[in-house]
Amino acid sequence: MGNMSNVNISHHLLKRLTTLHSYTHYFMIDAPNLAHFKSISHVATGYSLKNLESIVSADIHFVIEYNYLQADATALFRGICSVRSLVLSATSLMLLSCEPLPVFANLMELDMRYYYGLIDWSSSDKGLETLLASSQLEKLYFIQEVLCSLPQKVPCCLLYKLKTIKITNFTDEKDCIGKAKNILTNGGALQKLTIRTGLYISEEEKLETYQVLLASPRKSKQCRILFI
């Protein structure tokens, strides 16, 4: 799809939907059997998402430009908040700041390793807190910038439920290492922490960082640390 005034998708048998569109006025979905939804787009003027209780996974990437503060994706986030698996571009976190915030009560897997366009990390705090509030979250993947934006208060999912974490583009910056240590110290159910370092990190720096984290206290005795 290119530029379209309105997009209206309605079908009772639709189970998988992928949309790629630029500027859209209204975006409407009514699909009671939809299980998998992927969207790469600019933010529409308005959304109407109905009968999406069966949705299992969503893959949402908003292209953010200079006027993103005027955008409102509240209805879209509320429409998909029953998902168990969510891939969300880091740029989209800036739009997950609506009031009241949606509750992702069923979320078990969260992937925030991608971004499109401009990023204001200071605007992502509310979105992160909302997503990490899920008591069901077991798998978490994110880029280093998201790691540095994690709230100071330890999320309940990290204390009791989170089993797998993967961090990409990791650097040896003090803040990054400190946040990774905090994960190890509080991850009561953590089984595996995988870290993929940035391309410009040397083997010596990688080894030094690995040794620092390896020596860090771990709440979970079963937790393994893997450097890639």
TIFIBA-765069 format. One record per residue (C-alpha): residue number from 1; x, y, z. Coordinates in steps of 0.2 Angstrom, whole numbers. Example, Ala and Ser with C-alpha at 12.3 -4.5 7.8 and 13.67 -1.06 7.14 Angstrom:
SITE  1  62  -22  39
SITE  2  68  -5  36
***
This chain:
SITE  1  0  0  0
SITE  2  6  18  -4
SITE  3  -2  34  2
SITE  4  -21  30  5
SITE  5  -34  41  13
SITE  6  -42  26  22
SITE  7  -38  8  25
SITE  8  -52  -4  30
SITE  9  -49  -22  32
SITE  10  -63  -33  38
SITE  11  -64  -52  36
SITE  12  -69  -66  48
SITE  13  -57  -79  41
SITE  14  -42  -68  41
SITE  15  -28  -75  51
SITE  16  -12  -67  46
SITE  17  -10  -48  40
SITE  18  5  -38  34
SITE  19  3  -20  30
SITE  20  16  -8  23
SITE  21  9  10  20
SITE  22  15  28  21
SITE  23  3  41  25
SITE  24  -15  35  29
SITE  25  -29  45  36
SITE  26  -39  31  45
SITE  27  -33  13  48
SITE  28  -47  1  52
SITE  29  -46  -18  56
SITE  30  -61  -30  61
SITE  31  -54  -48  60
SITE  32  -60  -59  74
SITE  33  -49  -73  69
SITE  34  -33  -63  66
SITE  35  -18  -71  75
SITE  36  -3  -63  67
SITE  37  -1  -44  63
SITE  38  13  -35  55
SITE  39  14  -16  51
SITE  40  27  -5  45
SITE  41  21  13  42
SITE  42  19  31  47
SITE  43  7  34  61
SITE  44  -11  36  54
SITE  45  -22  50  59
SITE  46  -34  38  68
SITE  47  -36  19  71
SITE  48  -51  8  74
SITE  49  -46  -10  79
SITE  50  -60  -22  83
SITE  51  -62  -40  88
SITE  52  -44  -44  89
SITE  53  -45  -55  105
SITE  54  -38  -69  96
SITE  55  -22  -60  91
SITE  56  -6  -70  96
SITE  57  8  -59  89
SITE  58  11  -42  83
SITE  59  26  -34  74
SITE  60  24  -15  74
SITE  61  37  -3  66
SITE  62  32  16  66
SITE  63  43  27  55
SITE  64  45  42  65
SITE  65  48  60  58
SITE  66  50  77  65
SITE  67  32  79  70
SITE  68  30  63  79
SITE  69  24  72  95
SITE  70  8  76  86
SITE  71  5  57  82
SITE  72  -7  47  92
SITE  73  -6  28  91
SITE  74  -16  25  107
SITE  75  -30  15  98
SITE  76  -18  3  89
SITE  77  -8  -1  105
SITE  78  -24  -4  115
SITE  79  -31  -15  100
SITE  80  -16  -27  101
SITE  81  -13  -27  120
SITE  82  -18  -45  122
SITE  83  -3  -52  111
SITE  84  9  -65  118
SITE  85  23  -60  107
SITE  86  27  -42  102
SITE  87  41  -35  90
SITE  88  41  -17  93
SITE  89  54  -5  85
SITE  90  63  6  97
SITE  91  56  21  88
SITE  92  38  16  92
SITE  93  42  16  111
SITE  94  40  35  109
SITE  95  22  33  105
SITE  96  18  21  119
SITE  97  15  35  131
SITE  98  -4  37  130
SITE  99  -15  39  145
SITE  100  -21  28  152
SITE  101  -8  16  147
SITE  102  -13  -1  140
SITE  103  -9  -17  150
SITE  104  0  -31  140
SITE  105  -6  -44  153
SITE  106  -2  -59  142
SITE  107  15  -53  135
SITE  108  28  -67  135
SITE  109  40  -62  122
SITE  110  46  -44  118
SITE  111  58  -39  105
SITE  112  65  -21  103
SITE  113  80  -23  92
SITE  114  75  -12  78
SITE  115  72  6  74
SITE  116  66  17  60
SITE  117  69  36  59
SITE  118  73  48  73
SITE  119  74  43  91
SITE  120  71  52  107
SITE  121  76  40  120
SITE  122  70  51  134
SITE  123  52  49  127
SITE  124  52  30  129
SITE  125  52  28  148
SITE  126  33  26  150
SITE  127  33  13  135
SITE  128  46  3  143
SITE  129  38  3  160
SITE  130  22  -2  152
SITE  131  29  -17  143
SITE  132  40  -23  157
SITE  133  25  -23  169
SITE  134  19  -39  161
SITE  135  21  -53  175
SITE  136  21  -66  161
SITE  137  36  -60  151
SITE  138  49  -74  149
SITE  139  59  -68  134
SITE  140  67  -51  131
SITE  141  77  -45  116
SITE  142  83  -27  114
SITE  143  97  -15  108
SITE  144  110  -7  119
SITE  145  101  10  119
SITE  146  85  2  126
SITE  147  96  -6  140
SITE  148  102  11  145
SITE  149  84  17  146
SITE  150  78  3  158
SITE  151  69  10  173
SITE  152  79  11  190
SITE  153  65  1  198
SITE  154  67  -17  195
SITE  155  53  -24  184
SITE  156  43  -38  192
SITE  157  46  -49  177
SITE  158  64  -49  180
SITE  159  62  -54  198
SITE  160  51  -69  195
SITE  161  48  -74  177
SITE  162  61  -68  164
SITE  163  71  -83  158
SITE  164  80  -77  142
SITE  165  88  -60  138
SITE  166  97  -55  123
SITE  167  106  -38  121
SITE  168  113  -32  104
SITE  169  126  -18  100
SITE  170  132  -19  117
SITE  171  147  -8  122
SITE  172  159  -7  136
SITE  173  152  10  143
SITE  174  150  11  161
SITE  175  131  13  161
SITE  176  129  -2  150
SITE  177  139  -13  161
SITE  178  130  -7  176
SITE  179  113  -11  169
SITE  180  119  -28  164
SITE  181  125  -31  181
SITE  182  108  -26  188
SITE  183  100  -39  177
SITE  184  111  -52  184
SITE  185  109  -47  202
SITE  186  90  -47  201
SITE  187  86  -60  188
SITE  188  79  -73  199
SITE  189  72  -85  185
SITE  190  86  -80  172
SITE  191  93  -94  163
SITE  192  102  -86  149
SITE  193  110  -69  145
SITE  194  116  -67  128
SITE  195  126  -52  123
SITE  196  131  -47  105
SITE  197  144  -33  106
SITE  198  145  -18  94
SITE  199  156  -20  78
SITE  200  169  -8  84
SITE  201  172  -17  100
SITE  202  189  -26  100
SITE  203  192  -44  106
SITE  204  202  -37  121
SITE  205  188  -26  126
SITE  206  175  -40  123
SITE  207  185  -52  134
SITE  208  187  -38  148
SITE  209  168  -35  148
SITE  210  164  -53  148
SITE  211  176  -56  163
SITE  212  168  -41  173
SITE  213  150  -48  170
SITE  214  156  -66  174
SITE  215  162  -60  191
SITE  216  146  -51  195
SITE  217  134  -59  208
SITE  218  120  -68  200
SITE  219  103  -71  209
SITE  220  100  -86  197
SITE  221  113  -100  199
SITE  222  107  -108  183
SITE  223  110  -92  173
SITE  224  123  -93  158
SITE  225  132  -78  150
SITE  226  135  -80  132
SITE  227  146  -67  122
SITE  228  144  -66  103
***
